[in-house]
Amino acid sequence: MDEVLELIADSVSTLVIALTDSEEKNTLFGDMVPATELIKQAVDGMIEAANITRNEVDPEFQMQIDDNSSQLSRATQDLVDAAHKVRADPWDRVPQKDAIRAAKNILQKVVLLVLIEEMANIKVLVKIAKLLGDGTKRIDDTNSAPEAEAAMEEVEALEAELVRRCARRADGCKNGELRQNLINASDKLRFSVQQHHQAARAWCRTKSDSDNRGRHDWSRKTLAATDDVIEAVKQIFAEASKFVDAAFKWQPIRTMAEDAAAAAAREVARHLATLVKHVHAGDGLDKARALIQAAQRQVDAAQAVADKTDDPIKRDLILAGIQHLKSELPQLINAVKEAIAHPGDARVWANLDEKVRNTTAASEGLAAAVSMAPNVAVAALGNRLASELDALQDAIKRGDKALANQILNGIGNLFDRHIEAAEIMINGVSDPVTREQVKRGIDGLRAIKEPILTTARHCIDNPSDQEAQRKLGGLIDQAKRHISDISYPHEQVSAWNHQLHHDLDNLQDCVNRGGEFMADEALIHAKRIAEDVAKQIEAAQQVMNALKDPARKREIKEAIDRLKNVADRLQNSIRDVIANPKDPAARKRMNDLVAETRAASDNLTSVCQPRDANELRQIQAAHARAGKAGQPQQSDFKIEQKAGAYNPSILGFAQDIEKASKKKELDPNSPLGRLTAFSQQIAAEMAALSAALASGDVKAMIVAARKIAELTKQINTSAKQVAAECNDPRLKANVLNFSTAAQNYSTQLKIIATVTESSAGVIADQQLVVACKGLSGFVVQCLDAAQSASVKK
């Protein structure tokens, strides 16, 4: 489909430039019906190809393919209809603007259709990889030679299919480095499977300790190699989808290490939920030991994820989460021992409750860092802090001194952890406006922490002081505004969605296990589920109120109502299960409603994501107004950054290319000389693009992006000529890989520039900056590699 995508991108960008030029110069526009008919033919062919492969993908993607194909067909017909109206009256600008909108919509939908197909294929590949991992574990778990042989036959078949799919996927990847990573990972997997089976058969024959150690060692290597394959596939898809709007999301692809971390986090939550009751019952130390083992599994799996990720922000968040959990565990064990040693002392039980609460927060924070995008993981920590502040205020109002003390003793750590995570996240924020906003939130939280702690302590010690309670409420409101400076409402919606999934998992685990404490544990999870739903809806309402489009408001309102309805029914079903834990019909109702609740929450999360730059600007503007109303003492801060002479980031990338292209004098007629000259022209066009972006000149942006795409094709041609004259295979491969990757980025840049509106904000700017950064980096690397290759003739 890549060739069709390139054809449509060229046709749409040409049409947009021509229409814009006609309007600016107030000239007649020619007949565009033939061009739009060609676009329609290409789109129809793409839809037909997608429908042919539709039945080969998972059901979850079939609906997305159908929906996107339907929208694409409508947009194409809208374009053709607008073209006929322009033919009838060339001076009527309304259908011309309709044509521009339809053309941009077509390009966006075409990109989505390509990525849906891509994601569907990747999900199948990852499923095979995880089945292979399960089979590898079964080989080690059995002591029966026939069972081991059967498992090995299954693994070998899966490995052959996985390697075949990896080879096909690698052929379709334009990034040479990522393509090679996948090839290397699949080769490593094939070798590890062979060695593991060899060691397993040897152990089946000898039953010796050395052969047993050998099979376990190769089992670990096989599982690691399988995760390497999944990680390589994740990186390829991330590369392909990095330019797509935030609303285009699926459940993330998870490696086996990420699955293990999530499973261990659920186990930790299960042990923590009933730890205090087990201490009362006399088996607290056994429960604590099981908890420590589960926490260690969570830490080990999280460390494996951190070691593999190529995102430094995600890695630092995970490592910080690991340290937080490890620091809480010794304090929890000491609290258990004190409660066992002094069962009549109310203070030790209060301390144990506090340590359970703190350890729960640390484990959930680590789980979020492992499974979420960094910005959503930070939002999750902010959500936790805001919830604890609400709980603290509520406990003080109700006069629950014990609970208030418990929350207060742990809330300082939550402030510190959220601030630390936000400071890690800000290192990956390139937009100066967003950086300033996050920094303001960090500074605000740091400044307000001590006043909240001091005032809350005074309120606990002086429960009749209503003025102090009002002051505390005001401070908590300010803290929440600082939290919202760090994370937007749509990010908070995503974070609450993750927390809800986590608590629903814990509920089902608890009910399936049963036991004497099932009812108590289920009630805890039910309460948390109700809070998750309420908080997600609260954040969703902020998004809804910020948007201006009535249709979008209605869409979010319908999603909120759907979640409310199913959540209420879920709570009733949980009570039925607690009352009749052995009733299969009650359990089925609860499990069905859990699935409905997940789907409703996912749907709400999806519809709350900004669909384009304008929607994000509306959310930002609403946030700015709320912040200004709540904090009049601060200086005015405008989300909309004033346009300057150029975009400094993109200009910097252009200067990087210019600097790399002036390293030495070259023969202008040689392949390397031509490659260098084309690179210098790209630098000039990228500088023009930076100026167009700063001034909001969409037509100039599209023109510059199209020129860059054409020049990159020339670089690719020259790179092939340089490589043909090189005798070093490694240098030759580098030249070709870097030039191909640069061409891929130039295509993405052309698409982004074409669909960008003149009022585009942070999303579009960031996408353009990311595309220019990637293009610049690969052009510079291609220049360096070509200069090295030209020596090895």
SVG drawing of the C-alpha trace seen along z (x, -y; Angstrom):
<svg xmlns="http://www.w3.org/2000/svg" viewBox="-28 -39 68 80">
<polyline fill="none" stroke="black" stroke-width="0.4" points="0.0,0.0 3.0,-2.3 3.0,-3.2 -0.7,-4.1 -0.1,-6.2 2.7,-8.1 0.5,-8.6 -2.4,-9.9 -0.1,-12.2 1.3,-13.7 -2.1,-14.2 -3.7,-15.7 -0.8,-18.1 -0.8,-19.3 -4.6,-19.9 -4.3,-21.8 -1.6,-24.1 -3.4,-24.8 -6.7,-25.7 -5.0,-27.9 -3.0,-29.7 -6.2,-30.3 -7.9,-31.8 -5.0,-34.0 -4.6,-35.4 -8.4,-35.5 -8.0,-33.6 -10.2,-31.0 -9.5,-27.5 -9.3,-24.9 -11.2,-21.7 -10.2,-19.4 -12.7,-16.6 -10.2,-14.4 -7.6,-14.7 -10.2,-13.9 -11.5,-10.9 -7.9,-9.5 -7.7,-10.0 -11.0,-8.2 -9.7,-5.3 -6.6,-5.0 -8.6,-5.1 -11.2,-2.6 -8.3,-0.2 -6.9,-0.6 -10.2,0.0 -10.8,3.1 -7.3,4.5 -8.2,3.9 -11.5,5.7 -9.8,8.7 -7.5,9.1 -10.2,8.1 -11.2,11.7 -7.6,12.6 -7.3,10.2 -8.7,10.2 -12.3,9.1 -11.2,6.1 -9.6,4.7 -12.4,5.7 -14.7,3.1 -11.9,0.4 -11.3,1.4 -15.0,1.2 -15.5,-2.1 -12.4,-3.7 -13.1,-2.4 -16.7,-3.8 -15.4,-7.3 -12.8,-7.2 -15.4,-6.4 -17.5,-9.3 -14.6,-11.7 -13.7,-10.6 -17.2,-11.2 -17.3,-14.6 -14.1,-15.5 -15.6,-14.4 -18.9,-16.3 -17.0,-19.4 -14.9,-19.1 -18.1,-19.0 -19.5,-22.1 -16.2,-23.9 -16.5,-22.9 -20.1,-24.3 -19.0,-27.6 -15.2,-28.2 -15.7,-31.5 -17.5,-29.9 -14.9,-29.5 -17.2,-27.5 -16.8,-24.1 -13.1,-24.8 -12.7,-25.0 -14.9,-21.9 -12.5,-20.2 -9.5,-21.1 -11.1,-19.7 -12.2,-16.5 -8.7,-16.0 -7.0,-16.4 -9.5,-14.1 -8.8,-11.5 -5.1,-11.6 -5.6,-11.2 -7.9,-8.3 -5.6,-6.6 -2.7,-6.8 -5.0,-5.3 -6.1,-2.4 -2.5,-1.5 -1.7,-1.5 -4.8,0.5 -3.6,3.2 -0.1,2.9 -1.4,3.2 -3.5,6.2 -0.6,8.1 1.7,7.2 -0.9,8.4 -0.8,11.9 3.0,11.9 3.1,11.0 0.5,13.6 2.6,16.3 5.7,15.1 3.9,15.3 2.6,18.8 6.2,19.8 7.2,18.4 4.4,20.4 5.6,23.5 9.2,22.9 8.1,22.7 6.1,26.0 9.2,27.8 11.0,26.8 8.1,27.5 7.6,31.2 9.6,34.2 8.0,36.4 10.0,37.0 6.9,37.5 5.3,34.3 8.6,32.4 8.8,33.7 5.2,32.7 5.9,29.2 9.1,29.0 7.3,29.9 4.7,27.2 7.5,24.6 9.4,25.5 6.3,25.0 5.6,21.6 9.3,20.6 9.2,21.4 6.0,19.3 7.4,16.5 10.7,16.3 8.8,16.3 6.5,13.5 9.5,11.5 11.3,11.8 8.2,10.5 7.8,7.7 11.5,6.8 11.1,6.6 8.4,4.0 10.4,1.8 12.1,-1.3 14.2,-2.0 17.4,0.0 18.4,0.0 15.1,1.3 14.9,3.8 18.2,5.2 17.2,5.3 14.3,7.5 16.3,9.8 19.0,10.2 16.4,10.9 14.7,13.6 18.0,15.2 18.9,15.2 15.5,16.7 16.0,19.5 19.4,20.4 18.2,20.2 15.2,22.5 17.6,25.1 20.0,25.0 17.2,25.1 15.6,28.2 19.0,29.8 19.6,29.3 16.1,30.4 16.5,33.7 19.9,34.3 18.2,33.8 15.4,36.2 18.1,38.8 20.4,38.3 18.4,36.5 21.7,35.0 22.0,31.7 24.3,30.2 21.9,30.9 19.0,29.6 20.9,26.3 21.6,26.2 18.0,26.5 17.0,23.8 19.7,21.5 18.7,21.9 15.1,21.5 15.9,18.1 17.8,17.1 14.9,18.2 12.4,16.2 14.7,13.2 15.2,13.6 11.4,13.9 11.0,10.6 13.6,9.1 11.5,10.0 8.4,8.4 10.4,5.3 11.8,5.0 8.3,5.2 7.1,2.6 9.8,0.2 8.9,0.7 5.2,-0.1 6.1,-3.1 8.3,-4.4 5.4,-4.0 2.7,-5.6 4.6,-8.4 3.0,-11.0 -0.6,-9.9 -3.0,-12.0 -3.4,-11.2 -6.9,-9.8 -5.6,-6.9 -4.8,-4.5 -5.1,-0.7 -4.3,1.3 -0.4,1.4 1.7,4.3 3.2,5.8 6.4,7.9 6.4,10.9 8.4,8.9 5.6,6.3 3.0,9.0 5.0,10.4 5.3,7.0 1.5,6.5 0.7,9.9 3.1,9.4 1.5,6.0 -1.9,7.6 -0.5,10.2 1.1,7.5 -2.3,5.7 -4.0,9.0 -1.6,9.6 -1.8,6.0 -5.6,6.0 -5.8,8.7 -2.4,8.4 -3.8,6.7 -6.5,9.3 -3.9,12.1 -1.8,10.5 -4.8,10.4 -5.5,14.1 -1.9,15.1 -0.4,15.9 0.8,12.4 4.5,13.3 3.6,16.0 1.5,13.5 4.2,10.9 6.8,13.3 4.4,14.1 4.0,10.3 7.8,9.7 8.2,12.5 5.5,11.0 7.1,7.5 10.5,8.9 8.9,10.5 7.4,7.1 10.8,5.4 12.7,8.0 10.2,7.8 10.2,3.9 14.0,3.9 13.9,6.2 11.5,3.7 13.8,0.8 16.8,2.6 15.1,3.1 13.3,-0.3 15.0,-2.8 13.0,-5.7 15.2,-7.3 12.2,-9.0 10.3,-5.8 13.5,-4.0 14.1,-6.7 10.5,-6.6 10.6,-2.8 13.9,-2.9 12.6,-5.6 9.5,-3.4 11.6,-0.4 13.5,-2.4 10.3,-3.7 8.8,-0.2 12.1,1.3 12.3,-1.5 8.7,-0.8 9.1,3.0 11.4,3.1 9.2,0.5 6.2,2.7 7.9,5.8 9.0,4.0 5.4,2.8 4.1,6.4 6.6,7.6 5.7,4.8 2.0,5.6 2.7,9.2 4.9,8.3 2.5,5.7 -1.1,6.8 -2.7,4.6 -1.0,1.3 -3.3,-0.7 -0.4,-2.8 1.4,0.2 -1.8,1.1 -2.2,-2.4 1.4,-2.3 0.8,1.0 -2.3,-0.5 -0.1,-3.5 2.7,-1.2 0.1,0.9 -1.2,-2.3 2.2,-3.6 3.3,-0.2 0.1,-0.1 0.9,-3.5 4.5,-2.5 3.5,0.7 0.8,-1.0 3.2,-3.8 5.7,-1.2 3.0,0.6 2.0,-2.6 5.6,-3.5 6.0,0.0 2.7,0.1 1.9,-3.5 3.4,-6.2 5.5,-8.5 3.0,-11.4 0.2,-9.1 2.3,-7.5 3.0,-10.9 -0.7,-11.8 -1.4,-8.5 0.9,-9.7 -0.9,-13.1 -4.3,-11.4 -3.1,-9.4 -1.9,-12.5 -5.1,-14.4 -7.2,-11.4 -5.2,-11.3 -5.6,-15.0 -9.3,-14.6 -9.3,-11.6 -7.3,-13.6 -9.7,-16.5 -12.7,-14.2 -11.2,-12.3 -10.5,-15.6 -14.1,-16.8 -15.5,-13.5 -13.3,-13.6 -11.5,-10.4 -8.3,-11.3 -6.7,-7.8 -7.3,-7.8 -6.3,-11.4 -3.0,-10.7 -2.4,-7.7 -2.9,-9.6 -0.9,-12.7 2.1,-10.6 2.3,-9.2 1.3,-12.2 4.6,-14.0 6.2,-11.0 3.5,-11.3 4.3,-15.0 8.0,-14.1 7.3,-11.2 5.1,-13.2 7.5,-16.1 10.4,-13.7 8.4,-12.0 7.4,-15.3 11.0,-16.5 12.0,-13.3 9.2,-13.8 10.1,-17.5 13.4,-16.3 11.5,-14.9 9.3,-17.9 10.5,-20.0 7.7,-22.5 8.7,-25.6 5.2,-26.5 4.5,-23.0 7.8,-23.0 7.0,-26.3 3.6,-25.0 5.0,-21.8 7.7,-23.7 5.1,-26.0 3.3,-23.0 6.4,-21.5 7.4,-24.7 3.9,-25.2 3.7,-21.7 7.1,-22.1 6.1,-25.4 2.7,-24.3 3.7,-20.9 4.8,-22.2 1.9,-24.6 -0.5,-21.6 1.3,-19.3 1.5,-22.0 -2.1,-23.1 -3.4,-19.5 -1.5,-18.7 -3.1,-21.7 -6.6,-20.6 -6.1,-17.1 -4.9,-18.4 -7.6,-21.1 -10.7,-19.5 -13.0,-22.5 -10.9,-25.1 -13.2,-25.7 -11.1,-28.5 -8.0,-26.2 -10.1,-23.6 -11.2,-26.3 -7.6,-27.3 -6.6,-23.6 -9.4,-23.3 -8.0,-26.3 -4.5,-24.9 -5.7,-21.6 -7.5,-23.3 -4.3,-25.1 -2.3,-21.8 -4.8,-20.3 -4.3,-23.2 -0.6,-22.6 -1.2,-18.9 -3.3,-19.9 -0.4,-22.1 1.6,-18.9 -1.1,-16.8 -4.0,-17.8 -7.5,-16.3 -7.3,-13.9 -4.1,-12.5 -5.8,-12.1 -8.7,-10.3 -6.2,-7.8 -4.5,-7.3 -7.8,-6.6 -8.6,-4.1 -5.4,-2.2 -6.2,-2.3 -9.7,-1.1 -8.4,1.9 -6.0,2.7 -8.7,2.7 -11.1,4.7 -8.3,7.3 -7.9,7.4 -11.6,7.8 -11.8,10.8 -8.7,12.4 -10.1,12.0 -13.5,13.5 -12.0,16.4 -9.7,17.3 -12.5,17.2 -11.3,17.8 -12.4,16.5 -11.4,12.9 -12.9,12.7 -15.9,10.6 -13.7,8.0 -11.2,7.8 -14.0,7.6 -15.5,4.6 -12.2,2.8 -11.9,3.3 -15.5,2.3 -14.9,-0.9 -11.8,-1.7 -13.6,-0.9 -16.3,-3.3 -13.7,-6.0 -11.9,-5.2 -15.1,-5.6 -16.1,-8.9 -12.6,-10.4 -12.4,-9.4 -15.8,-10.9 -14.8,-14.1 -11.7,-14.5 -13.8,-13.6 -16.2,-16.4 -13.3,-18.9 -12.4,-17.8 -16.1,-18.0 -16.5,-21.5 -13.3,-22.7 -14.4,-21.6 -16.5,-23.8 -17.9,-21.3 -21.5,-20.3 -21.1,-16.9 -17.9,-16.2 -19.5,-17.3 -22.4,-15.0 -20.0,-12.1 -18.2,-12.5 -21.5,-13.0 -22.9,-9.7 -19.6,-7.9 -19.9,-9.3 -23.5,-8.1 -22.6,-4.7 -19.9,-4.3 -22.1,-5.6 -24.8,-3.1 -22.6,0.0 -20.6,-1.0 -23.8,-1.2 -24.9,2.2 -21.4,3.6 -21.6,2.4 -24.9,4.2 -23.5,7.4 -20.5,7.3 -22.9,7.1 -24.7,10.1 -21.5,12.1 -20.5,11.2 -23.9,12.3 -23.8,15.6 -20.2,16.3 -21.0,19.8 -23.8,18.7 -22.5,19.2 -25.1,17.0 -24.1,14.1 -20.5,14.6 -21.3,14.6 -23.3,11.4 -20.4,9.8 -17.8,10.9 -20.0,9.8 -20.4,6.4 -16.6,6.2 -16.1,6.6 -18.7,4.0 -17.1,1.6 -13.7,2.1 -15.1,1.4 -17.0,-1.7 -14.0,-3.1 -11.8,-2.5 -14.4,-4.2 -14.5,-7.2 -10.7,-7.4 -10.7,-7.2 -13.3,-10.0 -11.6,-12.3 -8.3,-12.4 -7.9,-15.6 -8.7,-14.7 -6.6,-17.5 -4.4,-20.5 -7.5,-22.8 -9.0,-20.5 -5.8,-20.4 -5.6,-24.2 -9.2,-24.4 -8.2,-22.1 -5.1,-24.2 -7.0,-27.4 -9.7,-26.2 -6.9,-25.1 -5.2,-28.5 -8.5,-30.2 -9.0,-28.0 -5.5,-28.5 -5.8,-32.3 -9.1,-32.3 -7.7,-30.2 -4.3,-31.9 -4.7,-35.7 -1.5,-36.3 0.5,-34.7 1.6,-36.6 -0.4,-36.1 0.6,-32.9 -0.7,-32.4 -0.8,-28.9 -0.7,-30.4 2.9,-31.2 3.4,-34.3 4.8,-33.6 8.4,-34.6 10.5,-34.7 11.1,-30.9 10.7,-27.8 14.0,-27.5 14.0,-23.7 13.4,-23.1 15.9,-25.8 18.5,-24.1 17.9,-20.8 18.4,-22.6 21.7,-24.1 22.8,-20.6 22.5,-19.5 24.2,-22.6 27.1,-22.1 27.5,-18.4 27.5,-19.2 30.4,-21.7 33.0,-19.3 35.2,-19.2 35.5,-20.4 33.9,-17.9 33.6,-17.3 30.1,-18.6 29.7,-16.0 30.5,-13.0 27.8,-11.0 29.0,-12.3 29.1,-15.8 25.5,-15.6 24.4,-14.0 26.0,-16.8 24.4,-19.5 21.0,-17.9 21.5,-17.9 22.3,-21.6 19.1,-22.3 17.2,-20.3 18.7,-22.5 17.5,-25.6 14.0,-24.2 13.9,-23.1 14.8,-26.7 11.9,-27.9 9.6,-25.4 10.6,-26.7 9.7,-30.3 6.4,-29.1 5.5,-27.2 6.2,-30.3 4.1,-32.6 1.2,-30.0 1.7,-30.0 0.2,-26.5 0.8,-26.8 4.5,-27.6 4.8,-24.7 3.4,-22.3 5.6,-23.7 8.7,-23.3 7.8,-19.8 7.1,-18.7 10.5,-20.1 12.2,-18.3 10.5,-15.0 11.7,-15.4 15.2,-16.3 15.3,-13.3 14.5,-11.0 17.5,-12.6 19.6,-11.9 18.5,-8.3 19.5,-8.0 22.9,-9.5 23.3,-7.3 22.8,-4.2 25.5,-5.5 27.9,-6.0 27.1,-2.5 27.7,-0.9 31.3,-2.3 32.1,-1.1 33.8,2.2 33.0,2.3 29.7,4.2 29.1,2.5 29.7,-1.0 27.6,-0.3 24.7,0.9 24.9,-2.2 24.7,-4.6 21.6,-2.8 19.9,-2.4 20.3,-6.0 19.1,-7.3 16.1,-5.1 15.2,-6.2 15.6,-9.8 13.2,-9.3 10.6,-7.7 10.8,-10.8 10.4,-13.1 7.2,-11.3 5.9,-11.7 6.8,-15.3 4.9,-15.9 1.8,-14.2 1.9,-16.2 2.4,-19.5 -0.5,-18.8 -3.0,-18.0 -1.9,-20.8 -4.2,-23.7 -3.1,-27.3 -4.3,-27.4 -2.4,-24.3 -0.9,-24.2 1.3,-21.9 0.3,-18.5 1.1,-19.6 4.2,-21.6 5.6,-18.6 4.8,-16.3 6.6,-18.6 9.5,-19.0 9.8,-15.2 9.7,-14.6 12.3,-17.3 14.5,-15.9 14.4,-12.4 15.0,-13.6 17.9,-15.8 19.5,-13.1 19.4,-10.5 20.6,-13.0 23.6,-13.9 24.3,-10.2 23.9,-9.5 26.4,-12.3 28.9,-10.9 28.5,-7.3 28.7,-8.4 32.0,-10.3 33.4,-7.2 32.2,-4.9 33.6,-7.1 37.1,-6.4 36.6,-2.6 36.3,-2.3"/>
</svg>
